[in-house]
Amino acid sequence: MFDGQIHDIGRVTEVVRETKRRLEQRNNCALGHVCVAAAGRALVTHRSRVSENVEGLGPADAAFISSLELKAMQSSQQQIQIDYRGSSQHYCVGYSVVHYYLDGVPIKSLEGHRGFEMGVEVISTFLPRSVVDSLYAVMERSGLEVINLTLEPIAAMGLAIPENLRMLNLAMVDVGAGTSDIAISRGGSIYAYSMVSMAGDEVTEAIAQHFLLDFKTAEGLKKQLFSDGQSAVCRDVMGSRLQISRQQLIECIQPVVEKISDGIAKKIMEYNQGPPKALFCIGGGSLTPGLKECLASKLGLPETRVGMKGLEETDRLKVSTPRFAGPEYITPVGIALAGYTMAGDHFMDVTVNGEALRLLNTRTITVSDALMAIGFPPRKLIPTRGDSVEFSVNSEMREIKGEPGSAAVIRLDGEVASLESALKNGCVVEVTGATTGEMARPTVADIIEKESCSINLEGKKITLPVMWTLNGVKAATDEVINNGDSLEITRIRTLGEFIKNCGLPGQGYSYSVNGQRVDFSYILKDGDSISLCEEFPERVITVMVNGKGLKLPYREEPYIFVDIFNHMDFNVERAKGRIDIMINGKKAGYTDIISEGDSIEIYWNKA
């Protein structure tokens, strides 16, 4: 075996047969059934991020979010198949959400949000089917029938963190010889697994390197001094006699304990998106001095929140031999207990859209797991809008979106269900995929209706006439507008155009719109109320020039003297002397302001 995977079935079978023979001889009984667990190190993890265009769709709901997570898990599964050259199927045994994304920005939850793009990043954990198949092959050759299959982390969690505690966010690390297996609970289930390829062997190797010992001697020294021994005597590879104290050993292993703790803490933080509420340490490696304290420091937890977990008596378990109650016995006893309580439940047979399917029953199995196992495209769970139509109205681009599609329908044993619905052995799942809506089919009438404008003139409703052409040709109101079409619409837009079109009096009259006096350039809006004001006198400024009256059109800015020449017959190009100018009998300048009633004199002075 290597990293939890059986490589030589024949040789492993020989070991199992010999173990079985000795147990049968010692206990004077025949063994025909066995409970097995796949090693945590056999698990394969993958991180995947996917996104979905949601422009024009409604707010995200639980069904959409679940389908997005399923898409991410399938992406991981497909990548794993590529990485492992499609050698075998992989069972998904858990996943955790790292981040949700809304328009590319991380967000805590997508539910209820709208946007252009939504995404999710997940870490998924898979068990290769080849691991399961090889375990079954060895047991069959050894004359044993498998009555329960589980994972080592799950078996250990059954004792370390029972189901009634899994609502809490707790972590467990099984520090073995070659690896440290991690499992995390939250929301009532085990939702994440991981593994660090550092454990007790690294501690043994550090001792061997420091004191120049062979591995076996270093391992024996470690066990002796970690079991409360104060000192031990051994010989190094040169034959020299060494007396090593417990304190020397602790100082020697401190750097590697820091390294192992750092690796475990980083994995827990990655998969849990932060520190858990507490950490339970099991396995023989958890007895390493300083490991708990170092883990607490790395995770930012009080030391009281990191502890070793040994066997404890429950209504299902009685510990009759105290020396077998240490943390190193949690996993093997957990495997036995799982077999005792869940015999025969290690696989689940269900039918999905008429396809028979066998799922590994190591946790709560949902409709989502079944759909992933058959490769159901997550895209078929999300309704999509039909194609949009883009065209121009008076040279301005418009887009009309297609109709929304209908949502997927999931039925479990004939009843409406969701992706999160739990499965049982023999369940029948039927999924009708979501649909794509109809393509947009806007008509001329749809657009000109939005462009039409109705106003009220002295309490009477008037709809302003509209004229149009489609691609330069007059078109019927029910004609469909296609991609790239050009619709030109003309209608009365200003108050002045309306007055002229309706033959209303203009010169010398004023109008109010919605109670406010406006000029004739006012752009009419739908619902405007127009009223004709009373006739007003012509607005002019009257001055006397050389004894004759002169009317200047009214304007907001004041007139200055030089403006007079634009309104009277006085040729300044044919000079007859010096021009003298006077306002109200006083000499004036060309930039002096002229007011109503002023008396102005302009003459040539030949002197």
Secondary structure as UniProt FT lines:
FT   TURN            3..4
FT   HELIX           9..27
FT   STRAND          33..38
FT   HELIX           40..42
FT   STRAND          44..53
FT   TURN            55..56
FT   HELIX           62..83
FT   TURN            84..86
FT   STRAND          90..102
FT   TURN            103..104
FT   STRAND          105..107
FT   TURN            111..112
FT   STRAND          117..128
FT   HELIX           129..141
FT   TURN            142..143
FT   STRAND          145..151
FT   HELIX           152..160
FT   HELIX           163..165
FT   TURN            166..167
FT   STRAND          170..175
FT   STRAND          180..186
FT   TURN            187..188
FT   STRAND          189..196
FT   HELIX           200..211
FT   HELIX           215..226
FT   TURN            227..228
FT   STRAND          231..235
FT   TURN            237..238
FT   STRAND          241..245
FT   HELIX           246..272
FT   STRAND          278..282
FT   HELIX           284..287
FT   TURN            289..290
FT   HELIX           291..299
FT   HELIX           303..305
FT   STRAND          306..308
FT   HELIX           322..324
FT   HELIX           327..329
FT   HELIX           330..342
FT   TURN            343..344
FT   STRAND          347..352
FT   TURN            353..354
FT   STRAND          355..360
FT   HELIX           367..373
FT   TURN            374..375
FT   HELIX           378..381
FT   STRAND          389..393
FT   TURN            394..395
FT   STRAND          396..400
FT   STRAND          409..412
FT   TURN            413..414
FT   STRAND          415..417
FT   TURN            419..420
FT   TURN            425..426
FT   STRAND          428..432
FT   HELIX           444..451
FT   STRAND          454..457
FT   TURN            458..459
FT   STRAND          460..463
FT   STRAND          466..470
FT   TURN            471..472
FT   TURN            477..478
FT   TURN            483..484
FT   STRAND          486..491
FT   HELIX           495..502
FT   TURN            507..508
FT   STRAND          511..513
FT   TURN            514..515
FT   STRAND          516..518
FT   TURN            520..521
FT   TURN            526..527
FT   STRAND          529..532
FT   STRAND          540..545
FT   TURN            546..547
FT   STRAND          548..553
FT   STRAND          559..560
FT   HELIX           561..566
FT   STRAND          578..583
FT   TURN            584..585
FT   STRAND          586..587
FT   TURN            590..591
FT   STRAND          593..594
FT   TURN            596..597
FT   STRAND          599..605
//
